Amino acid sequence: MALSISDETLKAAGLTEREMQVEIACRLFDADKLPLWPAAQLAGLSRGAFEEELASRQIPVYRPTQEDWLIDKRTTAGLDGDTCPSS
């Protein structure tokens, strides 16, 4: 399915067609509607270039979940200097 955006809309937004494509991809990623790689593909960018676009918009690339935080907390619990937690 092709999406058509009128020249008037692009002009009103002050964006080129290419800039609008990247903007839409960034916003879909930020809204958790598209994962990183599909959003990068929509933008027509490599993963690295898309990550740079996100960074320029202050959109975090990595979004740890509460589960990630709990895993990190368990992993680091009991660490004291050079000691490692037991398995």
MODELLER restraints for C-alpha pairs under 7 A, 6 or more apart:
rsr = mdl.restraints
at = mdl.atoms
rsr.add(forms.Gaussian(group=physical.xy_distance, feature=features.Distance(at['CA:10:A'], at['CA:16:A']), mean=6.26, stdev=0.5))
rsr.add(forms.Gaussian(group=physical.xy_distance, feature=features.Distance(at['CA:10:A'], at['CA:17:A']), mean=6.87, stdev=0.5))
rsr.add(forms.Gaussian(group=physical.xy_distance, feature=features.Distance(at['CA:21:A'], at['CA:43:A']), mean=5.53, stdev=0.5))
rsr.add(forms.Gaussian(group=physical.xy_distance, feature=features.Distance(at['CA:22:A'], at['CA:43:A']), mean=4.49, stdev=0.5))
rsr.add(forms.Gaussian(group=physical.xy_distance, feature=features.Distance(at['CA:25:A'], at['CA:39:A']), mean=5.05, stdev=0.5))
rsr.add(forms.Gaussian(group=physical.xy_distance, feature=features.Distance(at['CA:25:A'], at['CA:40:A']), mean=6.93, stdev=0.5))
rsr.add(forms.Gaussian(group=physical.xy_distance, feature=features.Distance(at['CA:25:A'], at['CA:42:A']), mean=5.93, stdev=0.5))
rsr.add(forms.Gaussian(group=physical.xy_distance, feature=features.Distance(at['CA:25:A'], at['CA:43:A']), mean=5.46, stdev=0.5))
rsr.add(forms.Gaussian(group=physical.xy_distance, feature=features.Distance(at['CA:26:A'], at['CA:39:A']), mean=6.92, stdev=0.5))
rsr.add(forms.Gaussian(group=physical.xy_distance, feature=features.Distance(at['CA:26:A'], at['CA:54:A']), mean=6.48, stdev=0.5))
rsr.add(forms.Gaussian(group=physical.xy_distance, feature=features.Distance(at['CA:28:A'], at['CA:34:A']), mean=5.65, stdev=0.5))
rsr.add(forms.Gaussian(group=physical.xy_distance, feature=features.Distance(at['CA:29:A'], at['CA:35:A']), mean=6.05, stdev=0.5))
rsr.add(forms.Gaussian(group=physical.xy_distance, feature=features.Distance(at['CA:29:A'], at['CA:36:A']), mean=6.47, stdev=0.5))
rsr.add(forms.Gaussian(group=physical.xy_distance, feature=features.Distance(at['CA:29:A'], at['CA:39:A']), mean=6.08, stdev=0.5))
rsr.add(forms.Gaussian(group=physical.xy_distance, feature=features.Distance(at['CA:30:A'], at['CA:59:A']), mean=6.59, stdev=0.5))
rsr.add(forms.Gaussian(group=physical.xy_distance, feature=features.Distance(at['CA:37:A'], at['CA:47:A']), mean=6.32, stdev=0.5))
rsr.add(forms.Gaussian(group=physical.xy_distance, feature=features.Distance(at['CA:40:A'], at['CA:46:A']), mean=6.24, stdev=0.5))
rsr.add(forms.Gaussian(group=physical.xy_distance, feature=features.Distance(at['CA:40:A'], at['CA:47:A']), mean=5.80, stdev=0.5))
rsr.add(forms.Gaussian(group=physical.xy_distance, feature=features.Distance(at['CA:40:A'], at['CA:50:A']), mean=5.40, stdev=0.5))
rsr.add(forms.Gaussian(group=physical.xy_distance, feature=features.Distance(at['CA:51:A'], at['CA:61:A']), mean=6.54, stdev=0.5))
rsr.add(forms.Gaussian(group=physical.xy_distance, feature=features.Distance(at['CA:54:A'], at['CA:60:A']), mean=6.86, stdev=0.5))
rsr.add(forms.Gaussian(group=physical.xy_distance, feature=features.Distance(at['CA:54:A'], at['CA:61:A']), mean=6.86, stdev=0.5))
rsr.add(forms.Gaussian(group=physical.xy_distance, feature=features.Distance(at['CA:78:A'], at['CA:85:A']), mean=6.09, stdev=0.5))
rsr.add(forms.Gaussian(group=physical.xy_distance, feature=features.Distance(at['CA:79:A'], at['CA:85:A']), mean=6.21, stdev=0.5))
